[in-house]
Amino acid sequence: MRLDGVLFFPVTPFDADGDLAEPALARHVADGVAAGAGGVFTACGTGEFNALDPGEYTRVVSIAVAATAGRVPVFAGAGGPLPAAKAIARAAAAQGADGLLLMPPYLVSGPPTGLVRYVREVAATVDLPVVIYQRGTARFSPAAVAELAELPNVVGFKDGLGDFDLLQRIILTVRRSAGKDFTFFNGLPTAELTVPAYRGLGVSLYSSAVFAFAPEIALAFYKAVTSGDEVLTQRLLTGFYLPLVDLRDLVPGYAVSLVKAGVRLRGLEVGGVRAPLVDPAPEHLESLERIITTGLEIAGA
C-alpha cells in the first residue's frame, strides 16, 4: 500500500459537552479526502490520540474508515503502554484501518533494543502495515530500523526528531539491507517548513497539519515544491509557514491547538482541545486568522 501526495491528519472533534462529535468528524474526514488528501492518519497526534478512551478511539477509526470509503488508505494511531498498544492495534484492525502509525511508548525511555522489541510485539498483533514514528522517547538507531524493516508488515518510518545526521544514516542503512520498498517521511510539526531539507535527503513524503484547516494552502505548497516553483515555495514559507511556526512555538501544545482552532475558523465546529492541551488565547486566534488569510492570498485560493 503506497502513500503519496499530502498526508491528512484529522483533528478529533468534541461537542459542547466534551464528547466525541461524530457527525463533525465524518464531515471533516470526507472533506479532506475530497480536497485531495493522499492518505488519512486518524487518531494520531493531531487527533489527540493521548486524550481518547478506548471506546472513543474505536469510533474515531470506524468513522474515518467509513468517511474515506476506500478512496485513500486510512492509518490509525497506536502507542502507549505495550498491552494498550496491542489492544489499540487490534481495535484499529477490527474497524477496517489499512495500517498503523506506531507512536512512542508511554513516558519511559528505552535503548534501541527495547524499542525493537516494542515494535515487534505490536506489529505481530495484527496483519496490518506498520509505520514507525521516531519522536520523543522513541529514538532509533540505524541498525534497529534496519532490523525492523525486515519484518513483513513494518513498511515505513516517520521522523519527528529532525536529526538529519541520524536520519541519513538510518536511510542509508535500511536501503542497503532491506529487501523491499520502505517508505520514509517527514513528521516534524508544521512539516512544510523543513520539506526542502528532507527532500535533500531523498525524503519527499510528509505529513501536513495545515491540510486539516487550509487544504488550499497545503496543496499549493505541495504543487510548488514538486513542480520546482521556487518562487511560490519561498513565498509560502516566508509569508505563511514561518509566522505559523512562530505562533505555534509560543505555547507548548499549540501544534495541535492551533490546527483545531484553524478548523473552527474555516467554518467547521470541532470544539476545543482536551487537557493538558489548552486552546489558543484570543490574541493568538486573531494572529492565526491573519496568517491563514495571508496564506490563502499567496496560494491564490
MARMARTOR-564019 format. One record per atom (N, C-alpha, C): y, x, z; residue in three letters. Coordinates in pm, whole numbers, padded with zeros to 5 digits, always signed. Each point is the difference from the previous one (the first is absolute). Layout:
! MARMARTOR-564019
YXZala;...
//
This chain:
! MARMARTOR-564019
-00119+00084+00000met;+00119-00084+00000met;+00124+00088+00000met;+00075-00001-00109arg;+00114+00087-00016arg;+00128-00071+00041arg;+00085+00072+00071leu;+00132-00050+00038leu;+00102+00061-00093leu;+00100-00080-00035asp;+00101+00048-00094asp;+00130-00075+00027asp;+00111+00057-00050gly;+00128-00067+00014gly;+00055+00008+00141gly;+00079-00099+00037val;+00066-00004+00132val;-00090-00076+00097val;-00033+00063+00111leu;-00088-00061+00100leu;+00083-00081+00100leu;-00042-00123+00023phe;+00074-00100+00078phe;-00060-00013+00139phe;+00083+00021+00101phe;-00041-00013+00140phe;+00073-00119+00060phe;-00060-00120-00002pro;+00069-00119+00049pro;+00028+00008+00150pro;+00107-00066+00042val;+00023-00022+00142val;-00091-00113+00046val;-00013-00016+00131thr;-00074-00113+00055thr;+00100-00098+00060thr;+00019-00117-00061pro;+00100-00096+00048pro;-00043-00068+00130pro;+00097-00024+00087phe;-00021-00077+00122phe;+00100-00115+00001phe;-00043-00114+00060asp;+00089-00115+00006asp;+00088+00005+00124asp;+00075-00108+00023ala;+00096-00003+00111ala;-00068+00013+00135ala;-00127-00036+00009asp;-00074+00013+00125asp;-00070+00135+00012asp;+00015+00084-00101gly;-00064+00130+00003gly;-00141+00003-00053gly;-00046-00113-00055asp;-00135-00007-00054asp;-00002+00038-00148asp;-00117+00030-00050leu;-00015+00036-00140leu;+00047-00114-00090leu;+00090+00031-00092ala;+00054-00100-00093ala;-00079+00011-00131ala;-00106-00075-00010glu;-00094+00016-00111glu;+00060-00036-00136glu;+00074-00113-00013pro;+00057-00030-00132pro;+00097+00108-00048pro;+00079+00055+00092ala;+00095+00105-00039ala;-00074+00125-00046ala;-00110+00033+00066leu;-00078+00116-00041leu;-00059-00021-00140leu;-00055-00118-00024ala;-00058-00029-00130ala;+00105+00013-00111ala;+00118-00053+00025arg;+00107+00009-00101arg;+00045+00146-00019arg;+00015+00072+00111his;+00044+00139-00005his;-00095+00084-00085his;-00129-00015+00024val;-00099+00077-00076val;-00002-00043-00146val;-00002-00131-00024ala;-00004-00050-00138ala;+00123+00045-00079ala;+00117-00006+00064asp;+00123+00043-00068asp;-00005+00149-00033asp;-00053+00079+00091gly;-00008+00144-00024gly;-00094+00034-00114gly;-00113-00069-00006val;-00094+00024-00109val;+00061-00044-00132val;+00067-00115+00001ala;+00064-00049-00123ala;+00110+00094-00047ala;+00065+00068+00095ala;+00108+00091-00036ala;-00050+00129-00063ala;-00130+00029+00014gly;-00056+00117-00066gly;-00061+00105+00089gly;-00043-00037+00120ala;-00064+00097+00089ala;-00129+00053-00062ala;-00028+00127+00024gly;-00123+00059-00051gly;-00116-00011+00098gly;+00029-00042+00121gly;-00101-00019+00103gly;+00066-00055+00124gly;-00075-00074+00080val;+00050-00060+00123val;-00069+00065+00119val;+00078+00052+00093phe;-00051+00061+00123phe;+00047-00086+00116phe;-00088-00089+00045thr;+00039-00099+00100thr;-00044+00042+00140thr;+00073-00048+00100ala;-00030+00031+00141ala;-00006+00151+00022ala;+00093+00070-00060cys;+00012+00144+00021cys;+00123+00026+00089cys;+00059+00117-00010gly;+00113+00031+00088gly;+00117-00094-00018gly;+00042-00023-00124thr;+00111-00092-00026thr;-00036-00142+00039thr;-00128-00032-00003gly;-00048-00133+00039gly;-00030-00013+00148gly;+00046+00098+00080glu;-00014-00004+00146glu;-00146-00013+00044glu;-00085+00079-00063phe;-00142+00004+00039phe;-00016+00014+00151phe;+00083+00084+00059asn;-00010+00029+00143asn;+00025-00121+00088asn;+00067-00102-00054ala;+00043-00115+00081ala;-00083-00125-00025ala;-00105+00010-00081leu;-00080-00118-00034leu;-00125-00007+00086leu;-00034-00122+00045asp;-00128-00014+00070asp;-00110-00019-00106asp;-00128+00009+00038pro;-00107-00005-00101pro;+00001-00126-00085pro;+00031-00115+00060gly;+00005-00123-00077gly;+00112+00000-00102gly;+00117+00049+00042glu;+00113+00009-00093glu;-00032+00097-00114glu;-00057+00113+00035tyr;-00035+00098-00103tyr;-00091-00063-00105tyr;-00101-00071+00045thr;-00093-00062-00094thr;+00071-00098-00092thr;+00091-00080+00056arg;+00073-00097-00082arg;+00096+00069-00097arg;+00063+00107+00044val;+00091+00073-00089val;-00076+00053-00121val;-00115+00060+00022val;-00078+00054-00112val;-00048-00113-00091val;-00048-00109+00059ser;-00048-00113-00079ser;+00110-00058-00087ser;+00118-00016+00057ile;+00114-00056-00075ile;+00042+00094-00113ile;+00005+00130+00029ala;+00040+00096-00102ala;-00099+00001-00116ala;-00128-00006+00031val;-00102-00002-00105val;+00014-00125-00085val;+00020-00114+00065ala;+00013-00126-00074ala;+00126+00000-00086ala;+00111+00048+00055ala;+00127-00002-00074ala;-00001+00097-00116ala;-00073+00110+00015thr;-00008+00098-00108thr;-00090-00049-00113thr;-00102-00075+00035ala;-00089-00065-00096ala;-00061+00097-00101ala;-00035+00118+00047gly;-00071+00095-00084gly;+00084+00073-00102gly;+00132-00023+00001arg;+00084+00063-00102arg;+00017+00150+00021arg;+00004+00043+00125val;+00007+00143+00033val;-00087+00023+00124val;-00038+00124+00028pro;-00081+00025+00120pro;+00076-00031+00129pro;-00073-00046+00100val;+00056-00023+00134val;-00068+00094+00098val;+00078+00090+00058phe;-00049+00089+00105phe;+00053-00051+00133phe;-00084+00002+00102ala;+00039-00046+00134ala;+00005+00118+00095ala;+00094-00004+00092gly;+00010+00105+00099gly;-00115-00005+00099gly;-00039+00117+00048ala;-00099+00011+00107ala;+00036+00124+00081ala;-00048+00005+00123gly;+00032+00116+00082gly;-00006-00034+00147gly;+00053+00090+00083gly;-00003-00022+00143gly;-00127+00053+00063gly;-00036-00050+00119pro;-00123+00045+00066pro;-00121-00021-00092pro;-00094+00091+00006leu;-00112-00002-00094leu;-00075-00134-00005leu;-00038-00060+00113pro;-00070-00129-00010pro;+00087-00108-00064pro;+00129+00002+00033ala;+00091-00099-00061ala;+00014+00024-00149ala;+00010+00127-00039ala;+00015+00032-00142ala;-00121-00048-00079ala;-00119+00014+00057lys;-00120-00048-00067lys;+00000-00152-00013lys;+00038-00069+00106ala;+00005-00146-00004ala;+00103-00048-00101ala;+00114+00066-00003ile;+00106-00036-00095ile;-00047+00023-00142ile;-00069+00111-00023ala;-00052+00028-00134ala;-00096-00109-00045ala;-00088-00042+00091arg;-00094-00107-00036arg;+00074-00131-00028arg;+00105-00029+00078ala;+00078-00122-00023ala;+00068+00004-00136ala;+00056+00115-00036ala;+00066+00013-00130ala;-00099-00023-00114ala;-00118+00058+00013ala;-00103-00018-00104ala;-00041-00146-00010ala;-00014-00066+00114ala;-00042-00140+00000ala;+00103-00091-00065ala;+00128+00038+00006gln;+00106-00081-00059gln;+00027+00034-00146gln;-00076+00092-00055gly;+00011+00029-00142gly;+00093+00113-00038gly;+00041+00083+00098ala;+00084+00115-00034ala;-00074+00093-00095ala;+00075+00069-00085asp;-00060+00092-00097asp;-00013+00141+00055asp;+00069+00029+00110gly;-00005+00134+00056gly;+00071+00005+00134gly;-00006+00118+00064leu;+00064+00021+00129leu;+00097+00117-00007leu;+00112-00013+00070leu;+00086+00113+00029leu;-00027+00036+00146leu;-00066+00113+00022leu;-00042+00036+00135leu;+00109+00083+00067leu;+00066-00063+00097met;+00111+00062+00070met;-00050+00084+00118met;+00091+00070+00069pro;-00043+00092+00106pro;-00066-00071+00117pro;-00087+00073+00072pro;-00056-00053+00125pro;+00112-00025+00100pro;-00028-00083+00096tyr;+00102-00036+00099tyr;+00036+00116+00092tyr;+00127+00040+00001leu;+00064+00088+00098leu;-00056+00142+00004leu;-00131+00015+00018val;-00055+00133+00025val;+00005+00088-00124val;+00006+00131+00026ser;-00008+00098-00108ser;-00137+00067+00006ser;-00060+00020-00115gly;-00129+00066-00006gly;+00002+00109-00105gly;-00095+00094+00006pro;-00007+00104-00103pro;-00050-00059-00131pro;+00013+00073-00110pro;-00049-00052-00128pro;-00144-00047+00003pro;-00085+00069+00077thr;-00140-00044+00007thr;-00012-00139+00062thr;+00084-00029+00098gly;+00000-00133+00061gly;+00051-00105-00095gly;+00102+00035-00078leu;+00053-00094-00098leu;-00104-00029-00109leu;-00073+00103-00039val;-00108-00020-00098val;-00102-00100+00054val;-00038+00018+00125arg;-00097-00092+00061arg;+00055-00142+00004arg;+00127-00013+00035tyr;+00064-00133+00007tyr;-00005-00069-00136tyr;+00041+00072-00104val;+00001-00059-00134val;-00142-00032-00045val;-00092+00091+00025arg;-00139-00023-00039arg;-00054-00129+00061arg;+00025-00020+00129glu;-00057-00116+00068glu;+00062-00131-00049glu;+00131+00001-00025val;+00062-00122-00050val;-00043-00026-00144val;-00001+00104-00082ala;-00038-00017-00141ala;-00143-00048-00014ala;-00087+00040+00093ala;-00140-00043-00007ala;-00020-00145+00040ala;+00103-00059+00059thr;-00011-00138+00049thr;-00001-00102-00114thr;+00071+00031-00108val;+00016-00096-00109val;-00021+00069-00135val;-00028-00079-00098asp;-00016+00050-00137asp;+00130-00025-00076asp;+00108+00062+00050leu;+00132-00015-00062leu;+00060+00138-00025leu;+00081+00015-00105pro;+00074+00124-00017pro;+00094+00023+00118pro;+00011+00122+00044val;+00083+00036+00115val;+00102+00106-00042val;+00125-00026+00033val;+00106+00099-00017val;+00038+00051+00139val;-00003+00131+00018ile;+00036+00061+00128ile;+00152+00012+00009ile;+00055-00030+00117tyr;+00144+00011+00020tyr;+00028+00115+00097tyr;+00062+00105-00052gln;+00040+00114+00083gln;+00140-00024+00055gln;+00007-00023+00130arg;+00129-00027+00062arg;-00017+00006+00152arg;+00106+00034+00069gly;-00003-00003+00145gly;-00109+00090+00056gly;-00092-00060+00075thr;-00107+00076+00065thr;-00110+00042-00096thr;+00003-00051-00121ala;-00107+00032-00098ala;+00051+00107-00096ala;-00027+00125+00033arg;+00038+00113-00085arg;-00129+00071-00043arg;-00030-00006-00128phe;-00127+00049-00052phe;+00014+00142-00056phe;-00107+00074+00008ser;-00006+00132-00065ser;-00050-00019-00143ser;+00028+00097-00087pro;-00054-00010-00137pro;-00151-00016-00002pro;-00070+00075+00084ala;-00147-00009+00002ala;-00046-00137+00045ala;+00073-00061+00096ala;-00038-00132+00049ala;+00013-00105-00109ala;+00109+00005-00075val;+00020-00098-00107val;-00103+00021-00110val;-00029+00124-00031ala;-00102+00028-00103ala;-00136-00054+00043ala;-00032+00015+00129glu;-00127-00053+00050glu;-00004-00152-00011glu;+00109-00065+00037leu;+00005-00146-00005leu;+00001-00051-00144leu;+00059+00076-00090ala;+00003-00041-00141ala;-00139-00007-00061ala;-00097+00065+00064glu;-00136-00008-00049glu;-00069-00131+00035glu;+00058-00074+00095leu;-00057-00131+00034leu;+00022-00095-00118leu;-00099-00079-00035pro;+00012-00085-00119pro;+00118-00095+00001pro;+00034-00055+00118asn;+00105-00102+00002asn;+00134+00050+00053asn;+00014+00131+00025val;+00132+00055+00033val;+00064+00044-00132val;+00106-00072-00041val;+00050+00015-00137val;+00141+00054-00009val;+00070+00013+00114gly;+00137+00043-00010gly;+00057+00051+00131gly;+00120+00057-00010phe;+00067+00064+00113phe;+00149-00031-00010phe;+00051-00068+00100lys;+00142-00034+00005lys;+00069+00094+00099lys;+00099+00074-00046asp;+00067+00097+00086asp;+00128-00058+00058asp;+00005-00006+00134gly;+00120-00046+00069gly;+00062+00106+00087gly;-00037+00127-00023leu;+00059+00111+00077leu;+00112+00068-00075leu;-00017+00021-00130gly;+00101+00072-00077gly;-00007+00150+00017gly;-00114+00051+00046asp;-00021+00144+00009asp;-00056+00045-00136asp;+00088+00048-00086phe;-00040+00025-00139phe;-00094+00120-00013phe;+00013+00098+00089asp;-00094+00112-00003asp;-00141-00049+00030asp;-00014-00080+00107leu;-00130-00055+00036leu;-00053-00090-00110leu;+00085-00087-00052leu;-00047-00094-00102leu;-00045+00073-00126leu;+00073+00103-00041gln;-00041+00075-00118gln;-00138+00063+00020gln;-00024+00053+00121arg;-00130+00061+00027arg;-00111-00106+00002arg;+00032-00118+00053ile;-00098-00109-00001ile;-00034-00040-00143ile;+00103-00017-00083ile;-00022-00042-00139ile;-00086+00101-00074ile;+00035+00128+00012leu;-00076+00103-00073leu;-00144+00008+00049leu;-00018-00011+00131thr;-00135+00009+00055thr;-00086-00118-00045thr;+00056-00120+00005val;-00076-00120-00038val;-00032+00003-00149val;+00098+00036-00081arg;-00023-00002-00144arg;-00099+00106-00043arg;-00010+00106+00079arg;-00097+00105-00031arg;-00142-00043+00035arg;-00013-00084+00104ser;-00134-00029+00051ser;-00050-00141-00027ser;+00091-00097-00015ala;-00044-00139-00015ala;-00060-00023-00138ala;-00109-00076+00000gly;-00065-00030-00127gly;+00037-00137-00053gly;+00121-00047+00030lys;+00043-00133-00043lys;+00152-00004-00003lys;+00054-00106-00059asp;+00144-00022+00006asp;+00040-00027+00145asp;+00109+00058+00042phe;+00048-00018+00136phe;+00151-00015-00007phe;+00052-00108+00061thr;+00140-00035-00015thr;+00084+00050+00118thr;+00112+00064-00032phe;+00097+00040+00102phe;+00127-00082-00019phe;+00061-00041+00111phe;+00132-00061-00016phe;+00092+00023+00117phe;+00126-00013-00032asn;+00111+00025+00094asn;+00015-00122+00089asn;-00018+00020+00131gly;+00012-00110+00094gly;+00108+00020+00103gly;+00101+00083-00031leu;+00111+00016+00093leu;+00084-00128+00005leu;+00065-00028+00113pro;+00091-00115+00003pro;+00109+00017-00106pro;+00035-00112-00066thr;+00096+00004-00111thr;-00041+00111-00097thr;-00119-00014-00052ala;-00065+00108-00075ala;+00078+00044-00123ala;+00078-00090-00058glu;+00071+00035-00123glu;+00088+00124+00017glu;+00054+00021+00120leu;+00089+00114+00022leu;-00071+00132-00028leu;-00131+00005+00022thr;-00076+00124-00020thr;-00090-00004-00123thr;+00010-00104-00081val;-00084-00010-00118val;+00014+00122-00092val;+00121+00048-00029pro;+00009+00118-00087pro;-00074+00121+00057pro;+00004+00019+00132ala;-00069+00114+00061ala;-00152-00018-00011ala;-00051-00119+00028tyr;-00144-00024-00010tyr;-00047+00012-00144tyr;+00079-00046-00094arg;-00039+00013-00140arg;-00014+00146-00040arg;+00076+00087+00067gly;-00013+00142-00025gly;-00136+00055+00039gly;-00069-00070+00092leu;-00136+00038+00040leu;-00105-00075-00081leu;+00045-00082-00093gly;-00094-00079-00079gly;-00038-00132+00063gly;+00076-00042+00103val;-00027-00126+00069val;+00104-00102-00047val;-00040-00089-00088ser;+00095-00095-00059ser;-00004-00137+00065ser;-00110-00033+00068leu;-00013-00132+00063leu;+00071-00001+00134leu;+00065-00114+00032tyr;+00070-00008+00128tyr;+00009-00144+00047tyr;+00017-00015+00130ser;+00021-00132+00058ser;+00149-00030+00001ser;+00036-00125-00021ser;+00140-00038-00005ser;+00030-00111+00099ser;+00066+00036+00110ala;+00045-00102+00095ala;+00111-00084-00062ala;+00080+00062-00085val;+00112-00070-00063val;-00049-00115-00087val;-00117+00017-00062phe;-00052-00106-00086phe;-00012-00132+00075phe;-00023+00005+00131ala;-00020-00123+00078ala;+00125-00087+00002ala;+00119+00062-00010phe;+00122-00081+00006phe;+00089+00014-00123phe;-00023+00102-00082ala;+00082+00017-00120ala;-00087+00057-00112ala;-00093-00079-00051pro;-00087+00052-00106pro;+00076+00045-00123pro;+00116-00062-00024glu;+00081+00040-00115glu;+00040+00147+00010glu;+00040+00042+00121ile;+00041+00139+00021ile;-00121+00092-00007ile;-00108-00039+00068ala;-00120+00084+00002ala;-00056+00021-00140ala;-00001-00105-00081leu;-00054+00013-00135leu;+00094+00078-00092leu;+00131-00017+00020ala;+00096+00078-00078ala;-00015+00149+00030ala;-00021+00032+00126phe;-00020+00140+00038phe;-00130+00053-00061phe;-00107-00078+00011tyr;-00129+00043-00056tyr;+00011+00025-00150tyr;+00066-00091-00070lys;+00017+00017-00145lys;+00082+00123-00031lys;+00106+00023+00079ala;+00085+00117-00024ala;-00077+00129+00022ala;-00076+00006+00107val;-00076+00121+00032val;-00107+00027-00105val;-00075-00103-00036thr;-00113+00020-00091thr;+00045+00019-00145thr;+00121-00043-00033ser;+00049+00018-00138ser;+00087+00124-00014ser;+00027+00068+00111gly;+00082+00121-00006gly;+00149-00027-00003gly;+00042-00119+00044asp;+00142-00033+00003asp;+00061+00061+00127asp;+00039+00125-00008glu;+00051+00072+00117glu;+00133-00058+00049glu;+00080-00052-00091val;+00130-00053+00040val;-00017-00121+00091val;-00082-00097-00042leu;-00021-00119+00082leu;-00077+00035+00127leu;-00096+00091-00009thr;-00073+00042+00119thr;+00096+00053+00106thr;+00089+00089-00039gln;+00093+00059+00095gln;+00102-00102+00051gln;+00042-00091-00086arg;+00094-00104+00045arg;-00064-00088+00107arg;-00124-00038-00021leu;-00069-00082+00100leu;-00026+00077+00128leu;-00041+00125-00014leu;-00024+00081+00120leu;+00127+00018+00081leu;+00110+00028-00069thr;+00126+00028+00070thr;+00069-00127+00051thr;+00000-00103-00084gly;+00077-00119+00034gly;-00075-00103+00083gly;-00134+00002-00006phe;-00078-00101+00072phe;-00095+00062+00102phe;-00090+00086-00045tyr;-00105+00048+00090tyr;+00053+00089+00111tyr;+00094+00089-00031leu;+00053+00087+00106leu;+00073-00080+00108leu;+00090-00094-00034pro;+00061-00082+00106pro;-00103-00082+00078pro;-00104-00048-00069leu;-00104-00077+00068leu;-00074+00087+00102leu;-00032+00122-00038val;-00069+00091+00091val;+00090+00038+00117val;+00128+00022-00027asp;+00093+00031+00109asp;+00005-00115+00100asp;+00001-00123-00050leu;+00000-00117+00088leu;-00134-00011+00073leu;-00107+00022-00070arg;-00134-00007+00059arg;-00015+00096+00118arg;+00059+00117-00011asp;-00019+00102+00102asp;+00086-00020+00124asp;+00083-00102+00002leu;+00084-00023+00117leu;-00079-00048+00121leu;-00106-00077-00024val;-00077-00061+00109val;-00148+00014-00028val;-00081+00048+00096pro;-00145+00006-00022pro;-00056-00138-00034pro;-00085-00004-00100gly;-00061-00126-00041gly;+00075-00074-00108gly;+00118+00048-00036tyr;+00075-00067-00106tyr;-00069+00010-00136tyr;-00095+00092-00016ala;-00074+00007-00126ala;-00072-00130-00030ala;-00033-00076+00105val;-00061-00132-00015val;+00105-00109+00016val;+00085+00012+00101ser;+00097-00106+00031ser;+00096-00025-00115ser;+00045+00106-00066leu;+00094-00019-00111leu;-00067-00065-00120leu;-00127+00030-00021val;-00071-00064-00111val;-00010-00150+00025val;-00037-00037+00121lys;-00013-00142+00032lys;+00136-00069-00009lys;+00104+00067+00047ala;+00135-00056-00010ala;+00041-00014-00145ala;-00039+00097-00084gly;+00032-00008-00141gly;-00066-00119-00067gly;-00123-00030+00038val;-00068-00119-00055val;+00077-00126+00039val;+00045-00006+00124arg;+00080-00116+00043arg;+00130-00009-00078arg;+00067+00112-00019leu;+00127+00001-00073leu;-00017-00045-00145leu;-00120+00021-00055arg;-00024-00040-00139arg;-00052-00143-00011arg;-00005-00073+00114gly;-00024-00144-00008gly;-00131-00053+00051gly;-00089+00086+00052leu;-00127-00049+00053leu;+00000+00019+00151leu;-00017-00109+00075glu;+00003+00008+00145glu;-00134+00051+00051glu;+00001+00122+00051val;-00124+00062+00049val;+00008+00034+00148val;+00108-00043+00066gly;+00012+00025+00142gly;+00033+00144+00032gly;-00003+00031+00128gly;+00030+00134+00045gly;-00125+00081+00023gly;+00019+00119+00056val;-00113+00089+00030val;-00046-00022+00143val;-00123+00037+00027arg;-00055-00009+00135arg;+00025+00130+00077arg;+00012-00013+00131ala;+00016+00117+00086ala;-00119+00094-00018ala;+00022+00130+00008pro;+00121+00068+00048pro;+00106+00023-00106pro;-00018-00046-00123leu;+00106+00011-00100leu;+00114-00093+00036leu;+00119+00031-00051val;+00117-00086+00022val;+00062-00034-00135val;+00059-00118-00008asp;+00068-00040-00123asp;+00133+00074-00012asp;+00049+00017-00122pro;+00125+00074-00021pro;+00119-00066+00069pro;+00088+00082+00051ala;+00125-00049+00059ala;+00086-00063-00109ala;+00091-00092+00038pro;+00083-00069-00101pro;+00073+00095-00094pro;+00056+00107+00055glu;+00073+00093-00087glu;-00094+00073-00095glu;-00124+00020+00042his;-00097+00064-00089his;-00049-00096-00109his;-00007-00129+00034leu;-00032-00099-00103leu;+00107-00004-00107leu;+00126+00009+00043glu;+00110+00001-00096glu;-00010+00123-00091glu;-00033+00114+00059ser;-00017+00121-00081ser;-00115-00015-00098ser;-00110-00058+00048leu;-00117-00021-00087leu;+00036-00089-00117leu;+00074-00105+00026glu;+00038-00092-00108glu;+00085+00071-00104glu;+00091+00085+00043arg;+00082+00076-00094arg;-00085+00098-00081arg;-00093+00063+00067ile;-00086+00097-00069ile;-00085-00070-00106ile;-00054-00117+00034ile;-00080-00075-00097ile;+00085-00042-00120ile;+00121-00049+00027thr;+00090-00041-00108thr;+00028+00116-00094thr;+00028+00116+00057thr;+00026+00119-00083thr;-00124+00038-00081thr;-00116-00006+00064gly;-00123+00034-00070gly;-00028-00092-00117gly;+00023-00129+00020leu;-00020-00096-00108leu;+00098+00025-00115leu;+00120+00036+00034glu;+00099+00030-00105glu;-00042+00123-00081glu;-00044+00104+00069ile;-00043+00122-00071ile;-00122-00030-00087ile;-00091-00081+00055ala;-00122-00033-00076ala;+00027-00096-00115ala;+00119-00058-00003gly;+00033-00096-00105gly;-00067-00132+00016gly;-00034-00034+00126ala;-00072-00126+00026ala;+00098-00115+00013ala;
//
